[in-house]
Amino acid sequence: MTPRQGRSTAQLESEPLQAVYIPSGDGLSTKSISIRPPLGMLDQIEVEANKRDVPYQTLVTVWLQEKLAGMR
């Protein structure tokens, strides 16, 4: 039996709440970053993204994921 199992709602509501940190395990949380690639490189990335019909930022993210997976 867990500590709260079998307790009434009134008992649960009277207990103090505690902050709980829940790490994002879904891999979907993002953070905005800024990079400054040479213009020619960015042009190439945009061409490749257009070929795949995806935003260039998405393509860069996929490439980074693939690179990191290959390092394991």
C-alpha positions as CSV (number, residue, x, y, z in Angstrom):
1,M,0.0,0.0,0.0
2,T,1.4,3.4,-0.9
3,P,1.4,6.2,1.7
4,R,-1.6,7.9,0.3
5,Q,-3.6,4.8,-0.7
6,G,-6.8,4.3,1.2
7,R,-7.0,7.9,2.5
8,S,-10.0,10.1,2.0
9,T,-10.0,13.1,-0.2
10,A,-10.3,15.4,2.8
11,Q,-7.2,13.8,4.3
12,L,-5.3,14.3,1.0
13,E,-6.4,17.9,0.7
14,S,-5.2,18.7,4.2
15,E,-1.6,17.5,3.5
16,P,0.9,20.1,2.5
17,L,1.9,20.1,-1.2
18,Q,5.5,19.5,-2.2
19,A,7.2,20.7,-5.3
20,V,8.3,17.8,-7.5
21,Y,10.8,18.1,-10.3
22,I,9.8,15.9,-13.2
23,P,12.6,15.6,-15.8
24,S,11.5,15.7,-19.4
25,G,12.1,12.2,-20.6
26,D,10.0,12.5,-23.7
27,G,12.8,14.2,-25.7
28,L,10.4,16.8,-26.9
29,S,11.5,19.7,-24.8
30,T,13.5,22.2,-26.8
31,K,15.7,25.2,-26.2
32,S,16.3,28.0,-28.7
33,I,20.0,28.5,-29.7
34,S,21.8,30.8,-32.0
35,I,24.5,29.6,-34.4
36,R,26.2,31.6,-37.1
37,P,27.2,29.4,-40.0
38,P,28.9,30.8,-43.1
39,L,26.3,32.0,-45.6
40,G,27.3,29.3,-48.2
41,M,26.8,26.6,-45.6
42,L,23.4,27.9,-44.7
43,D,22.5,28.1,-48.4
44,Q,23.4,24.4,-48.7
45,I,21.4,23.4,-45.7
46,E,18.4,25.3,-47.0
47,V,18.7,23.5,-50.4
48,E,18.8,20.1,-48.7
49,A,15.8,21.1,-46.5
50,N,13.8,22.2,-49.5
51,K,14.6,18.8,-51.2
52,R,13.1,17.1,-48.2
53,D,10.3,19.6,-47.8
54,V,11.2,20.4,-44.2
55,P,12.2,23.6,-42.4
56,Y,16.0,24.0,-42.4
57,Q,16.0,24.1,-38.6
58,T,14.3,20.7,-38.4
59,L,16.9,19.3,-40.8
60,V,19.8,20.6,-38.7
61,T,18.2,19.1,-35.6
62,V,17.8,15.7,-37.3
63,W,21.4,15.8,-38.5
64,L,22.6,16.6,-35.0
65,Q,20.5,13.7,-33.6
66,E,22.0,11.4,-36.2
67,K,25.6,12.6,-35.4
68,L,25.0,12.1,-31.6
69,A,23.5,8.7,-32.1
70,G,26.6,7.7,-34.1
71,M,28.9,8.7,-31.3
72,R,27.4,6.2,-28.9
